[in-house]
Amino acid sequence: MKITIIKNFCKGGEGCGFCIEYCPKKVYELSSELNKRGLQLPRVARLEDCSECGLCDLYCPDFAIILDKTA
């Protein structure tokens, strides 16, 4: 599984945070990285815990998460 976060689409953990909030395995966490709009981005912290449920992709209102289950 490969998870890509499109940084410039993301509203960040403080502006949205759905990926962090709704992941049942707590794969995501807030990072110190900022996107071009100055928003603090989430990051994949525990990929090995990912169950490939797809909730992060489903709940992301900005289509900022891409799941590649072939990787």
Number of C-alpha atoms within 10 A of each C-alpha: 13 13 18 13 17 14 19 16 15 23 22 25 20 12 11 16 21 21 27 19 15 16 18 15 15 16 20 23 17 16 14 10 13 14 15 9 12 11 18 21 24 25 21 19 13 12 16 10 11 18 13 15 11 15 14 25 19 13 16 18 15 13 14 18 21 15 15 11 10 6 7
